[in-house]
Each structure stands twice: as C-alpha cells, then as structure tokens.
Amino acid sequence: MNLNNQLNYDYRSIVHLDMKPENILLKSKKSYSIKIADFGLAKLLKSDEESRIMVGTAEFVSPEIINYDPVSTASDMWSVG
C-alpha cells in the first residue's frame, strides 16, 4: 500500500500535520508497506467546522497552514509531494 492510499484510507478525518520523512516508516527491510509515526500534532477534523492551525515542521508545512487557511487531509500530502 503506498503512502497516498494509506493516508486516504486509514485517516480519512485525521490530519497528521507533521508529515515528513522521519515519520514515514517501513514495516520491515523486505517490505514496501509503511507505517506513519508521531501523531503528536494530529487533529481530528469535523465535517461541520473548519480547522485552522499554526503547527508543524517549518520545512514541511503546507501553504494553507502558513496562510492560516482551513486545513484538510490534502494538507498532509503537500509535505510528501
């Protein structure tokens, strides 16, 4: 399962907010399966309200975080390209 599929499938209403290479782990040396680590900044999104956040690692934050616009699960994808 690739990163995009895992983010969209497992974490539909959670934004990680600190997605960076150090937080993307391989399950084993012989596998391409991944695990996502460090949910310390993660936030549960509610469908009936917008969330604006000013957290994350400076080198990896998305434009909506910098501009203080509402975040979504797409905000995490900015960090991993």
C-alpha positions as a Python dict, from the first residue, in 0.01 Angstrom:
ca = {
    (1, 'M'): (0, 0, 0),
    (2, 'N'): (151, 336, -93),
    (3, 'L'): (152, 648, 124),
    (4, 'N'): (-129, 821, -63),
    (5, 'N'): (-358, 519, -28),
    (6, 'Q'): (-279, 478, 341),
    (7, 'L'): (-347, 843, 419),
    (8, 'N'): (-674, 841, 229),
    (9, 'Y'): (-793, 505, 359),
    (10, 'D'): (-687, 487, 722),
    (11, 'Y'): (-701, 851, 824),
    (12, 'R'): (-997, 1000, 637),
    (13, 'S'): (-1080, 1258, 903),
    (14, 'I'): (-742, 1297, 1074),
    (15, 'V'): (-474, 1541, 965),
    (16, 'H'): (-126, 1443, 1076),
    (17, 'L'): (20, 1796, 1047),
    (18, 'D'): (382, 1681, 1081),
    (19, 'M'): (426, 1453, 783),
    (20, 'K'): (796, 1433, 698),
    (21, 'P'): (1041, 1158, 602),
    (22, 'E'): (1127, 1084, 967),
    (23, 'N'): (762, 998, 1036),
    (24, 'I'): (716, 754, 746),
    (25, 'L'): (849, 411, 842),
    (26, 'L'): (883, 83, 652),
    (27, 'K'): (724, -215, 829),
    (28, 'S'): (1031, -429, 754),
    (29, 'K'): (1350, -427, 548),
    (30, 'K'): (1190, -657, 292),
    (31, 'S'): (858, -476, 263),
    (32, 'Y'): (726, -167, 91),
    (33, 'S'): (442, -144, 342),
    (34, 'I'): (459, 164, 559),
    (35, 'K'): (354, 289, 898),
    (36, 'I'): (302, 653, 986),
    (37, 'A'): (453, 765, 1318),
    (38, 'D'): (431, 1061, 1558),
    (39, 'F'): (71, 1175, 1577),
    (40, 'G'): (156, 1434, 1843),
    (41, 'L'): (26, 1724, 1632),
    (42, 'A'): (-260, 1531, 1467),
    (43, 'K'): (-611, 1671, 1472),
    (44, 'L'): (-948, 1509, 1415),
    (45, 'L'): (-1140, 1706, 1153),
    (46, 'K'): (-1511, 1761, 1199),
    (47, 'S'): (-1716, 1784, 881),
    (48, 'D'): (-1927, 2071, 1013),
    (49, 'E'): (-1644, 2309, 1101),
    (50, 'E'): (-1324, 2449, 951),
    (51, 'S'): (-991, 2394, 1128),
    (52, 'R'): (-712, 2650, 1108),
    (53, 'I'): (-381, 2553, 1261),
    (54, 'M'): (-33, 2701, 1304),
    (55, 'V'): (179, 2394, 1385),
    (56, 'G'): (423, 2166, 1205),
    (57, 'T'): (784, 2147, 1098),
    (58, 'A'): (867, 2465, 907),
    (59, 'E'): (1028, 2288, 610),
    (60, 'F'): (725, 2066, 553),
    (61, 'V'): (412, 2272, 630),
    (62, 'S'): (160, 2330, 354),
    (63, 'P'): (62, 2673, 218),
    (64, 'E'): (-277, 2662, 392),
    (65, 'I'): (-104, 2633, 730),
    (66, 'I'): (130, 2924, 651),
    (67, 'N'): (-163, 3135, 528),
    (68, 'Y'): (-384, 3026, 821),
    (69, 'D'): (-644, 2886, 580),
    (70, 'P'): (-860, 2583, 666),
    (71, 'V'): (-667, 2254, 661),
    (72, 'S'): (-776, 1922, 517),
    (73, 'T'): (-623, 1581, 464),
    (74, 'A'): (-470, 1727, 146),
    (75, 'S'): (-252, 1943, 371),
    (76, 'D'): (-55, 1632, 468),
    (77, 'M'): (4, 1542, 104),
    (78, 'W'): (185, 1872, 43),
    (79, 'S'): (454, 1761, 284),
    (80, 'V'): (533, 1439, 100),
    (81, 'G'): (500, 1579, -251),
}
